[in-house]
Amino acid sequence: MSLSAIVVMIASIIALWGVASWALVYSMRQEERKLRLIKEQGDFEPYSPRAFRDLERWIERHDTSEHAQEMQGVREEQREALHRCRRHFYDWRDDPATT
């Protein structure tokens, strides 16, 4: 095996482990943040702003669906969580859903 092939293999292994390690650390920090919120206030909002917007759009488009009432309940649960929890996991500063 040539020296360049060995160098490429080693660089690939280092890059793979580097990205995997970073992703693991990032995920663990996010989970620690969620746990801290649960310990401090007992809850946090279940959906991100993007997921909440998607839910709102789905309800608007499928208001006669058999699942519409269930989805409206999910939407209300999210709104209650946003008002009940003083600290949020997701960034809601620029989102109209918090009003």
N, C-alpha and C positions, 0 to 999 in steps of 0.2 A: 504494500500500500504506500502511496506517495505521501510525502510530507504535507502537501497542500490538502490532501483528503483528510489526513489526521487533524490538521488545524481546523478545517471546516467542521468535522465531527465534534471536536472539543468545543468550538464556539457555539455550535447548535445546542449541545448539551447544557452549556452554561446559560445560554439565552432561555432555553426551555425552563430550567430550574429557577432562573431569575424571575421570569414572568409568573410562574406558578407560585413562587414564594410571595411575591408582591400581592397577587390575587388573594392568597390565603390570609395574609396579614390584613389587607383591606377588609375582607369579609368578616374577619374576627373582630375588628374594631367596630364595624357597623353593628354586629350582634351585641357587643358590649354596650354600645350606645342604646340599643333597644332595651336591653336588660336594665340599664340604669333608669331609663324612663319608666319602665314598668315598676321598678322598686320605689321610685320617687312619687309617681302619680297614679300607679295602678293600671295604666293603659297608654296607648298612643294611637294615632290615626292609622287605620288598617290599609289605606290605599294612598298611592302617590298622587300628585296633582294630575299627571298624565292619565293614570288609570281612572281617576275620578272624571276627567273630561270625556274619556272614552265611554264611561258608564252613562254620563249625561247624554251624549250623542246617541247611544244605543236606545235609551229610553225615549228620546224624541222620535227616532225613526221607527220604533217598534212598540208604540204605545198601546196597540191592540193585541199584542202577543200574549200568550198564556203565561209567560214569564215576566211580564211587565210589572205586575204587582210585587213580585219577589224582588225585582231589581230596584223598584222604588223604595222598598224597605232597606235594601243595602245602601242606597243613596242617603236615606235619612239616618241610618246608623253612622255613616261617615260624617255627615254634618254634625250630629250630636257629639261625636268624638272630637271634631275640630273645635267645638265650643267648650266642651268639658275639659279638655287637656290644655293647660296653659303653655306647655312646651311641646313642640312638634318634632317628629323625626324627619319629615320631609320639609323642604323649603317652600312655604306657601306665601311668601311676601308679595309676589306679583300675580297671584292667582285670584280671580274673582269668586271662587268657590267659598272663600273664607268670609265673605260678607253676608 
